[in-house]
Amino acid sequence: MTIKTKITELFGIEHPIIQGGMHFVGYAEMAAAVSNAGGLGIITALTQRTPDDLAREIARCREMTDKPFGVNLTFLPVVEAPDYAGYVRAIVEGGVKIVETAGNNPQKWLPGLHEAGIKVIHKCTSVRHALKAESIGCDAISVDGFECGGHPGEDDVPNFILLPRAAEELKIPFVASGGMADGRSLVAALALGADGMNMGTRFIATKEAPVHENVKQAILAASELDTRLVMRPLRNTERVLKNAAVERVIAKEKELGGNISFADIAPEVAGVYPKIMREGQMDAGAWSCGMVAGLVHDIPSVQELVTRIVAEAESLIASRLAAYVRP
Ligand SMILES: Cc1cc2nc3c(=O)[nH]c(=O)nc-3n(C[C@H](O)[C@H](O)[C@H](O)COP(=O)(O)O)c2cc1C
């Protein structure tokens, strides 16, 4: 038995479970592990310093899996944009068939991606952005609720409302993202109208996640009360795990109010990922983490995690939920 949806069909994958792009986590090892387990693994383009590095990472991933995998393209709110054209070229020439876009409207890149036969799933945090993405021709949406690790947007609508709202409005398939951890999440996502789920934080706490052990232990130790929102005054809100650096950012935000600029918090947020993810310096800066950390209690292999999620979801649907229905 397995769970088939429009998302498994669209991407040619076994289970409707996606691993979202994650800075300094979404390497070939992570993506291949998820794809080999029957989900959709995603390499994070901007973690690769250059388009050539991304091309090599794609080739490396292909050596580790013959299943479909994707690449995340995050459009950052920065003055000097990365070489997006180069990254897109690496994706197309690398034969990747699925791209997750996020951060901003991907319209400029859609024709080139679609011409190459690439399916685009756009991740966004509001119904209005999801509808925009549908109108410009995206193939699917990842609906990222307020719970999510990373950038939840500025509307603060949790998935219990956001997902059914998306279901009311969207014609293209979508997955639930943010706060997803287990079979219960998958069944809830399906019940609320989604065709699958996307996970970030949960996938970091796995054996194969190519990050320092301290990161996995920090997620394991964290409860649902341990994330904080930073950079709201800059309208670039990020949900992060609380630590000494995050406390400093929050103190500066309180002190400077509306006068704060990126430069004020750069020591805590700019270029900190390698120190955290590679070196395990857990107080080196602010790093994305979802409230779902409160539901993470072990560090299984990706295969164990995916198998467990699917088995739990199937049993929930076929036994627990079915038993509520009486003739
Ligand atoms: C450490 C970390 C880094 C992330 N980096 C990115 C990124 O570079 N681009 C992106 O689109 N999303 C990024 N995300 C968001 C995830 O892809 C996903 O949408 C989010 O984690 C879902 O929420 P969850 O953590 O509750 O599962 C990141 C999340 C985490 C936890």
The ligand as a Gaussian input file, in Angstrom:
#p B3LYP/6-31G(d) Opt

LIG

0 1
 C       18.061000      25.414000       8.301000
 C       17.036000      25.791000       7.276000
 C       17.436000      26.442000       6.115000
 C       16.493000      26.783000       5.135000
 N       16.933000      27.385000       3.976000
 C       16.038000      27.637000       2.981000
 C       16.488000      28.168000       1.745000
 O       17.669000      28.435000       1.531000
 N       15.546000      28.380000       0.781000
 C       14.221000      28.089000       0.973000
 O       13.424000      28.263000       0.057000
 N       13.775000      27.583000       2.147000
 C       14.651000      27.350000       3.142000
 N       14.199000      26.790000       4.331000
 C       12.761000      26.477000       4.487000
 C       12.461000      25.005000       4.200000
 O       12.690000      24.678000       2.860000
 C       10.992000      24.662000       4.518000
 O       10.136000      25.466000       3.741000
 C       10.672000      24.861000       5.983000
 O       11.714000      24.372000       6.780000
 C        9.369000      24.155000       6.342000
 O        9.095000      24.296000       7.695000
 P        9.504000      23.196000       8.819000
 O       10.903000      23.532000       9.181000
 O        8.527000      23.451000       9.892000
 O        9.400000      21.843000       8.179000
 C       15.118000      26.475000       5.330000
 C       14.729000      25.843000       6.518000
 C       15.644000      25.478000       7.481000
 C       15.183000      24.792000       8.718000

